[in-house]
């Protein structure tokens, strides 16, 4: 096999194995930074050896064996260098564990390790950006440059975030475990938030000239699917996955024949991805069956499902969508939800009713500088036949908007309001 | 990227014979792996060709040919649809499948319109559910 082909194969193996490898090692060495270093050592060894020897039959086990051997060497070296004395209790225990035969054979144990690692990389002790970067790196198998490209920041920034995050986890002595029942809900919501942040970053780039970074959507979907398999009894996990699959089903319909962006109303629904729609609807059913009172993601998925089932924008069950937003607003108290509710109210009960909801948000500090507030207001004013005010709102929205494509669209709408 | 994997049929699958318990068990384990890795989007087994049909097209003529079909090489007994980051990843997953006996399993990339353009649209105007980024207090 040519070296480049082997390298590509190694990349693929890494993507498949790295999360399990790092998770298994973290259980043994109890430090995610050390675990990742050992895993990286194993990867380097693979890059050195596999082009000559070919890819082993069980590459995951091979990587684990090398990583553990490196771990043993490292421990022994540390002892001879630093302490010139006997191994301490904990190191001895670690050494024995590293010396044990491979744990990769015990599939269930490995899966549990991956879940423990998820709760670690998404721990609330970390800032959001740190959680996102660490999760993509340790669980998504992405490299630092890949994460940097996806989030339009420098590699140095990402590398620093990851290093700091690992240090924070060590200093805070965050345990490698799945949280108990009493704190599971809160900790799980931190995990789901990270996954949905990644998805949104891909679904609607918040800045810059590109509209989507679809690879990020794919990474988030993959993480969501992994979580759904690891936590099949958690309704909100299925709710989040359903939400992402339903939203992703529309990705390819959002662009017109000349590359122009298309609004929901103008999308050809025949181009929605039916496999994702069906998976999303099935996931929503699962979430609803498991729920006692729908959680925020399941509610959002239920809203997305209303659109997925509708023949057209106008044909959606808008009163039901309003009711779902009522539930979501009660649950989250979020002004962004309220803004969405204004759109739904406009569609269900007319623009006057919608304007009331929007205008109630005028002094909301959380929405100050948020371009979608004037954008929605402009749309409602246009429907009410008040073009001058609508134009003003669209211009304001364009001024506040950080995404080039979106700004163009808003300015075009402003121009369309002119007599 | 999406991939479709075609699992060919054989004399047993054509006779409607279920695979051995051992093979079923291995296949179940393999499928679980695919699910737990977030790779599997869909997968099904197909009834024997005796329950199938072909339609032949000739000008305006349509001729229905009932199964079974004997050209064993052309018989598909099952399929998977996978989502992978690259063809290499799909190949790596396929290499782990519990097949044997010289059987060749074909893997093909699915055409997707969404080799996305850069252009996308904000959709809040119409009916947006893009609530993600700023929802407070999602406890």
Interface residues (C-beta under 8 A of the other chain):
Chain A: X8 X9 X11 X12 X13 X15 X16 X107 X111 X185 X186 X189 X193 X196 X197 X199 X200 X203 X204 X205 X206 X209 X210 X211 X212 X214 X215 X218 X221 X222 X223 X224 X225 X226 X229 X230 X243 X247 X251 X252 X254 X255 X259 X260 X261 X262 X263 X264 X265 X271 X273 X275 X279 X296 X300 X303 X304 X307 X313 X316 X321 X328 X332 X333 X334 X335 X336 X337 X339 X340 X343 X344 X347 X366 X370 X372 X375 X376 X379 X403 X405 X406 X409
Chain B: X29 X32 X33 X35 X36 X37 X38 X39 X41 X42 X81 X83 X85 X86 X88 X89 X91 X92 X93 X112 X113 X114 X116 X117 X118 X119 X120 X121 X122 X123 X124 X125 X126 X127 X128 X129 X130 X131 X132 X133 X134 X135 X136 X137 X138 X139
